[in-house]
Every structure is written in C-alpha cells, then in structure tokens.
C-alpha cells in the first residue's frame, strides 16, 4: 500500500506535465523501526539540499495514534508516531 501513494503522485504529475522519468523523482519510504525522527529529518534535509525553484514537494505522513496520557485540560493526549 505505501508504494501506491508514490505511484499515484507520479501518475498525476505525468498526466499534468506530459513527462516523467525516474531521474526526476526522489522518494523516501521509511517504515516501522526505520521511521525515526532522525531518519525523517535526514530525508527532509537531503530533499531541501537537492530542491530547486520549480520543484514539486509532497510530504505524506501516515501512522497510527496511541493514547499518550490523560490530562485535565485536553482529556486525552494522543501521540502520532
């Protein structure tokens, strides 16, 4: 399923511009234990370093939420890893 997002966005870009090849795309897909704060920040820094003025950037973050704690103000606080 995660590759479906990448494929969808590539197909949309290709339909919009009429062209797309793998050399034009940069995709990161950290899963499970690889999806750490450090690995995500590293990928974002690499993308920023390679980006140019007319590039498209799509950031899709998907995950599960866990009840982190109950507090008296917000009732429940959720952590989205």
N, C-alpha and C positions, 0 to 999 in steps of 0.2 A: 503493500500500500504506500509506503513513503516515496517510492520512485514514481508513483502516479502523479504526485504534485509536480515533480521536475518535468515529467513528460508533458503534462498539461500546459505548464507555462512555456515550454519550448514550442509546443504546437501553436499556442496562441501568438507568440512572438513571430513565428514563421508565417502564420496567416496574415498578421498585421504588416510585416515588412517584406514578405515575399522571399526571404532568405534566412538561413540559419545553418551554421555548422558547429561541430563540437569545439572548434578552436575559439569560437565566440562566447562560449559559456563557461562559467565557473560555478561549480556546485559542491556544497558540503552537506554531508548527511551523518552527523554523529548520532549514534544510537546507544541506548542503555547506559552502560558504565562509561562509554566514551563521551557522552553528552554532559561534560562537566562545565562549570563556569569558565575555567581556564581554556578549555578547548574551543568553546563558543567565542570567547573574546579573541583568541588567536585567529580563528577563521575570519571574524569581522575585521580585525586589523589587516590581515592579508588582502581581503577584498578591498578595503579602503586604499591600500597601497597600490593596487592594480587598477583601480577605477579611473575613468575619465569622464569628462563633462557630459557626454551624451549617452552614458550607460544607463541601463535599467537595473534596479536593485529590488529584489523581492526577498523579504525575510518572513519565513513561516515557522512559527514556533508552536509545536503541539506537544501536549503531555497530559498527564493525569494530575489531579489535585489530591492532596491529603490534608485532613484536618490537622492543623498545627497546634492550635491551642484555643481554648475558650477564653474570651476576655469580657469584662463587664461593659465595655463600650460597644464593641462590634459583634458581640455574642460569639461568633465563631471566626477564627482566622484560618485561612487556607494557604497552604504552601503549594506553589506550582513549580515543580522541578523541571 
